[in-house]
Amino acid sequence: MKRILPALFLASLTALGAAAMPATTARIIQSFDSDWLFLKSDAPGADQPAFNDSAWRKLNLPHDWSIEGPFAQSNPSTGLGAWLPSGIGWYRHHFSLPADFAARRVFVEFDGIMANSDVWINGVNLGHRPYGYVSFQYELTGHLNPPGMDNVLAVKADTSAQPASRYYYGAGIYRHVRLLATDPVHIEHWGLYVTTPRVSAAQATVHVQTTVTNQSAAPRQISLQVSLFDPAGKAAGQTESPSQTLAPGSAAQFDQDIVVNSPQLWDLDTPLLYSARATVNSAGKALDDAVVPFGIREAVFKADTGFWLNGKNIKVKGVCLHQDGGAFGIAVPSGVWEQRFQALKEIGANAIRTAHNPPDPAFLDLCDRMGFLVMDEMFDCWTVGKYQDQDYHLYFNDWSLIDTRDTVRRDRNHPSIILYSAGNEIHDTPNAQRSTNILAGLVKVFHENDPSRPVTQALFRPNASHDYDDGLADLLDVIGTNYRDAELLAAHNSKPTRKIIGTENGHAAGPWIFVRDNPAYSGQFLWSGIDYLGESRTWPSTTSGSGLVDRVGQLKPEAAERQSWWSQKPMVLITRRSTAPAAPAAAAEPGADAAETAQARRPQQVQVVDWTPASSAPHRETVDVYSNCEQVELFLNGRSLGSKPLENSTTPRVWLVDFEPGAIKAVAKNGGNIVATHQLRTAGQPARILLPAGASTLPADYEHVSRVLVTVADENGETVPTASPVITFSISGPGVLAAVDNADNSSHDSFQASERKAWQGWCVAFVKASAPSGKITLTASAPGLAAASLSLQAAPPSP
């Protein structure tokens, strides 16, 4: 069987558009990811520094302990959480500080802890955060031991109450951690905010808002200098404020404009990034500085014509993504996301909805660098929970405004973000007064902390809950609706000033036609873009199969249909209709209608990309050919089966073919010229393992991962789709086998293993470098098959 993507993806974080970031010089930022101790159980007293942790497991962060399994039908997470374990986990980190930290304010920053976290420093509780998706900072100053002495940072994370989500939750300190040391007079956490209020090809105005606080006991005379740097790292502008006195315990906001001539715009095809450095100066000395990347771009929603980017009318062709990365759980290296994003780019997707929670900051960094539009979403529930009394609704009244504020301030410099979302399919909305009050409060926080971006919400059956009539929908800057495409368009037609977007849509042609043929429709977000752990409902399935991309990052056959609608690049792909069984008859979400139930039970695969049916006896095969080209001619063993034109852009070209072994080939033409071809061949018996040829470099850091596709092939190198041997991996040199997987959504094998059963003739191995130099060799073997090896060159970490 031929796969749609290349055999090997070596993740090397995309350099396109990445600004040459200037370093901070006055503040100290240190990674705090290394050398933690972990215990997968409760440990009373572990918050105290004298606690004996000598037997605890040593590891580096980010870390998701739940993905280590095992899968079990008895796990309280149920199928919603992929049948994986949950509970209490403890982390402890021992560290000492140098003498020059004594005069500084010291902070620890967590990008995310799942969930219900408590943090202590030397036995002092710093705070509690229930929402596992938000980032936060605690100050350590005043609780630290003298320089050179041991300090203990302790973290407790608790996911015991399950099911706490409708999809895989994960567990632990699953994002990065940093230590930050500043002068007592410093820029506030997330206090540097860059917007581009006026943009043209000739000139752009960059507005920089900076909040500086004085945590010292004396007034300080300060000024603020802002410097801009272009994507190549060259100076692009600078300004400095007049000097002013900042009283102790007070903060000041600085607003400065810099004009950039002939700006290099951030766009989908050229996602170019500038950087801004703000420096707090006093008496000729730099007290503190902070650096953020940003993009110069103009993003506008219009009621009559939808979305515009830099003066170009663009349809938002989006997908909804949960935050798990398959075998990596929720602790996902950027290299895994980069490979997945490349697959989405291949089919023409240009946007991502972070369903249904704030993502990892590194995820947004990658969206910036690769040119994706983002809808940054906050909540899957407000005060009415979903399923059992375990989810965020228990904390919503106390924490939602704080979590929204912190997320917006964290994310507001990302040029990829074009929309915030206040929630998904919120069950409060039938109560008009309560829901409008809540939404009004959330929208206010969004706008107060980032007035440059609109707010939407993924409304759930809005006509049934009267969202269009009771005023709730019109609290939104852009009205978003899940699945009710006709209702949303009717709501716009009844009030043409409404801006609209499909926040969640099915894969069928109908929703796309609504978007394509109605200028007011800004775009859509498909449910879903990639298969995700959880929401499987019925054992033995662990994974929702609703994606266009499978769990390991391979494009599914049905992705070719979307590619034929969305991609501008000429393409053609042959699929054969399979007789794969339908998905289990699981219960859909309470309140779902027939369409939503059908979506929930969507088969994992209804087509295959091979010419190796189960039976070689004479029979007829239905062949669907997807293409965006004017003409497609199909050949079987060199004989033409006829040519078919592009009569309807939303349907494949279909042939009924009397099967015979050999080769079937599609040739696509535009203007009479061949612009794309695709061929499948009948496979023989399994004979050998294939790995990609050639060596590639692999930087030795957390974010970089080599994803190796392992195929079981016949003597001629054709993938054998029926082959399912257990592939055993060995590795030598400065590398580690980070994970193994296949796309079998019902497999319960461990991801942290040295072997994996092939599924449909293939599996994958993820390799990471463990040192900055040396040759890494990965070998794959199985009984009765010729083994194969692959070499990688370890390299220093990326700057």
C-alpha angles and dihedrals in degrees: 000000000000117000121217097230128061116272098248132035117190106194113224109164107254113263094192108117096356111144119230092248117217114228124245111247106184103043126057120228119183130179110243095190100105134083105017127156120224138194122186097213140049116290114188109213095023089121090070119087095228093058113124107244097159093118096049122114116263117226146145127242146279092064135169108187095183094067088062086073143149103224109227134167088223094061111116092229087075120192090313088069095037093258089280125142127269136182141101124335129182128206127189130186125191118204144152129209132224123247095259090066091068094084095042136085108245125206138176119216124202119193090198143338121192105242158341089351130190122191129199133185115200090339096312116120111232099185152296129256119184099185109083096199101063131089122228145171133222127194116234097185112123094022098068126104120238117285113288095024125111120266125188123212109193127190129188119194122186126195095157096121103082147220087031096158141023091243139031110315105186124201140240140023092330101164134053126292126206138187114221127193122187142167113268085254104061148136112279122251106280086357097136112086125177126191134169105217095172122038133171135146089258101044144000133196114220114200116200120193116189130180116205123190131196112218093169126100095243137060115261131206107223145165129193123229121195122195126185125207126196125229090276092052095253121139111269102175144329141202137172129203124231114268117267139174117254112200120221113272092016136108133213131202119219120199116192134170127208123186116220116198120215092002122204101235127221106237139156094264097033107033095182118179131206124191133220124207119196116196126192108215130192126175092343094310129110107234098179141348138189132193129205132176117229140168130234104228144127116229118182136170115209125193096225103036107025125222127008128188118190092340094311122116106231133180112228104235099188144165132204115238133189116212102248121105100207109242091020094056110206096329093085124173114224089241090067091052092045092058091047091048090052089056091051090048089053091062093045101259114153104173142052132202112206096223114230111335144030110289133224110288088234088059090057091046088057092048087053093051097043099043106249125151113229136207102201107209129197117190144019091198141015120195096329112072128217120236106337134011094265108090137088095288087083089066102029099102093050101038114021097090092044093048092047093049093049094047095049092048090048095048106033097098095059110107090202092068112090100157140028119210122210095201152327125253092333114201093206092074098089085067098070099190096046096044096047091049091051094045093047089055093049094047089051091055092047092051096042092055098036116015090171097076134060125237127227137171132212097242117207117220090331096186092053092051093039093238091151092049104040096054098252095113092050092057084072123086089215119021113227126190133183116232098328094107097158092046091052093050090047089051089054093046091051090053110019093192090072117106112214142194135171104243095186126014141169125248096248123110095248098073091046092051090053089056097040097048101039116069092201091061104093094197145281143261116219122222099255136005098180133019109258138199116261135016086090093124096187128067130263092032114090100174138055109240099202097110133107086220121050127233095273095048103264119137110244120229092252089058086077089070092058090043090056089055101039109030123086092197114095109256142168131182133177120219130180120212110244133205094228112154120258122256117277116279094254127168114264124221113294110268094023117141127222094276093052092046090053090049091051091052096044110145115252091233133004097170136043133205101225141087095221109099121184091254126047091191116113109287141132124259127202108227121196116195117196119202142145091209129109098243134019123190120194123210130192114198089337097312118117115240091190139273126269128198128224096262099154119022093208100056133065124241107254131208128181103217129191100228121241126161118258132060132339116192136185121205117194124199139189118192089354093302124116108245103162140013136186129188135186126192131198111255126227129205121320110268111154148005119250126208125175116272126236135046125269134183123256119193114223101239139101097262100054120084132167111220109203119194110212116200133189107222141182124238090282095051096256115144112248105222094196095053116109110166121152108257115212119205130205127180133197133186128029097335142096134209098242097185145335128214149149130203096259102127092197097053117118097189118129118263089211098067141106094237140047134185114241115243120201086353101307149064136177139239124201115210129193130189116242098191134033097247142025140071119292118201122194117193125192122194142167134178113277094010131100108251125232137206136203129199127213129182116228113223138186117279117275114263 
